[in-house]
Amino acid sequence: MQGEVFKRRFGERVQELRLDSGLSQEALANTAGLHRTHISLIERGRRSVRLETIEQLARALNVQPGTLMPIIKLGRKKIADS
């Protein structure tokens, strides 16, 4: 479940940066060397991305790869005593 939320938030972040750059999905796809459908699936949180894809997107958007990452809340799960 958390993975699905992360994918959705990652996609939202990609879309936000794309729109801020004034790029269409097709223009981002061409610049990144990806298919427009792939960009659409990423932005909708329907596709997991590889490290290579993160690098391609970051270069195309002229940002550091970490900029693409959504903020997540960190917390430790409590382990029940046996």
PyMOL commands that set and color helices and strands:
alter all, ss='L'
color gray80, all
select helices_A, chain A and resi 2-20+25-32+36-43+51-61+65-68
alter helices_A, ss='H'
color red, helices_A
deselect
rebuild
show_as cartoon
